[in-house]
Amino acid sequence: MTYRETRNPDWVVVVPFWAEWPFETMILPRTHVLRFTDLDDQQRNNLADIIKKITTKYDNLFKVSFPYSMGFHGAPTGSKVHQNNSHWVFHASYLPPLLRSATVKKFMVG
């Protein structure tokens, strides 16, 4: 089996080594980005492209409409927007609630 990386000029999808759930992935920028509002038109279009690619791969994985939780994480805003936030990296996390089949679901709750 060959590994196929999902990426485009601005984004890459990875499985983090600390993943807690089967099929967990992250979308990371290929250049340093702090917040969604820092993206230019090309980066936003390429983000939409990479989201389409990874969700299509998820849907095709078990040949069902694939449920998932997805969230964006970025540098603080509001009163902390002017602090040094250079250590932050804007990214998205996908947390699929499936274990080993399309019929065995696991839900993260908080």
N, C-alpha and C positions, 0 to 999 in steps of 0.2 A: 504494500500500500504506500503510495506517495503522499507526502504532506503538501498541501496547497495552502499557501498563505493568502489571506484575504487582505488586500490593501489597494490604495490608490495613491495619487501624488501627495495627498495631505493627511491620510489616516491609515491606521493599521489595526486589525483585530487580532488579539492575542488571548491565550488562556493563561491567566496568571498562575505562577507556581504555588501561590497560597490559596487557590480556588477551594472553596468548601463544598460546592455543589457540582454534580455532573453537568457538563455542557455549559458551565459558567464562562463568560468571555468579557473582555473589555475592548472598547474602542479608544485608541490613543492617538493624539496628533503626532505627526512626524516632525513638527517643529514646536517650540515651546509656546503654549497658549495658556493664558490664565483663566479666561471667562468666555462664555458664549458670545458676549457682546464684542469681544476682540476679533472675531472671525470676519474675514473679508468675504465678498460674494463667492469667489472660487472655493474657499474653504467650506462655506455653508453648503454649496452645491455638492461638493465632494463628500461632506458629512452625510447628506441625504442619500448619496449614491452608496456609501459604505453601509448605512443602516438598511437600505434595500437589499444589499447583497447578503448581509448576515441574517436578516429575518427570513429571506428566501431559503438560505441554507438550513435554518432551523425548521421551517415549514416542510422542507424536503427530507429532513432527517428521519422522521417517523411516518412520513406521508400523511400527516394531519396538520390542521391549522395549529401551530405551535404556540402554547401560552407561555408568557414570560413576564417578568418584572424588569423594567429598564429605568435607569435614572442617570441624570447628568450630575457631575460633581465639578465645581470650579472654585476659584479663589473667593474669599469673603467679599461682600459688598457692603453697602450702607456705611456705618461709621468706621468700618475697618478697611474701606476701599483704598485709602491712602497709606496704609501700613505697608511694610515690605512683605509682599506676598509672593515673591519670586520663586519660592519653593513649591508652590501649587502647580499642578498640571491639570488642565481641563480634560475630562474624560467621561465616558459613559460605561456603565456596568450593566450586563445582562445576567439575570438570575433565573434561569428556567426552573419551573417547579416539577420537572419530570425526573424520575429516578432511572429506571432501565427500560421503560417501555412507554408507549403513548397512553396506557391505561393506569399506570401507577403514578399518582401525582403526590408531590410533597409541597406544602405551602410554608413559606417563611412568614412569620408573623412578628410583629413588634409591639 
